[in-house]
């Protein structure tokens, strides 16, 4: 039988868990690199870039495009990893609390902002 009180309680518990996860996303760190490690990027699961390290050997004033391409690639890889880690943390926090709803994206509901 449908029990609205139980459902509201589960929803409040889920909101509490999601808030805890969101508050901890800054502590989930990822790293990515490009150019065989010549550019390294560190980010967190809030999709914030924390650090970019560039090997001085790739700095070429006559061809800045190479460095720009490597930085772009490393940043994109780091952000992809950060988003995946954040999504995994959110899904783990709500596992078993909600029925499986195909296509449900908690991020679109504002849970990873």
N, C-alpha and C positions, 0 to 999 in steps of 0.2 A: 504494500500500500504506500502511496506517495505521502511523505511527511515533509512539509514545508520547513518546519523547525529544524529537522536534521539537515536538510539541504542548505539552509542558511548558515548553520553551524559549520558545515564542511566548507562552504564558500568563504566564511570568515577565517577559518584555519588556513585555507589555501592562500588567501590574501596575505596573511601573516607570514607564511613560509616564503611567498614570492618577495615580500618586502625584505626579509632576511637575505635572500639570494641577491636581490638587487643591491643591497647595501654591501655585499661582499664581492661584487663584480670587479671592483678596483683591485682586489687581491688575487684575482685569477690572471696570471701573466702568461703571455705567449711570445715567442720569438720567431722571426723569419729572416731569410737571407736571400740575396740574389748575387749573381756574378761569382759563384763559388765562394761566398762569404765575404766578398769585397764590400758589400753593403749589408748591414745587419740592423734590424728594427725590432724594438721591444714595444709591446702594446698590452693593454689590459682588456678584460671582457666587456668593459664599458666602451670599447672601441676608441680608446684614447691612445695616441702615440706617445710613448714615454721617453724613448731614446732612439736616436739614429746614429749608427757608427759607420764611418766611411773610411776605407783604406786609402791613405794618401796616394797610393800608386795609380788610382783610377782618375785622379784629378788631372785633367788635360784641358788647359785653357783654349786650345785650338778645336776641341771637340767636346763641348759641355753636354751634348745630347746623350752620350754614352752614360755619363754619371746620372743624368736626369732619368734615363730609362731604367737604370738599375735601382735608383731610389724609388721610383714609381712601382716597379715590380715587387720590391721588398715590402713596401708599405701595403700594397694590395694583398699580398700573401699574409701579412701580419693581421690585417683587418678581417680577412676571411677566417683565419684561425680564431681570432678573438670572438667573432660572432658565433662560430660553431661552439666554442667553449661556453659562452654565455647561454646559448640556446640549450645546450646539454644540462647545464646547472639548473635552468628553469624547469626543464622537463623532468629532471630527477626530483626536484622539490615537489612537483605536483603528481608524480607517479602514483597511481592508485586512488587519487582523489577525484578524478574526473573520468567520465567515460571517454573512450577513444572517439574523437570526432575528426574524421579525415579532413585535412586541410586547415585545421585550427592552428593559427599562428598566434601564440601569446604575445609576441612582439607587436603585432598589429593592435592588440588590446592595450598597449602601453605598459606592459609588464617588464620591458627591458629598456626603458627610458632612463 
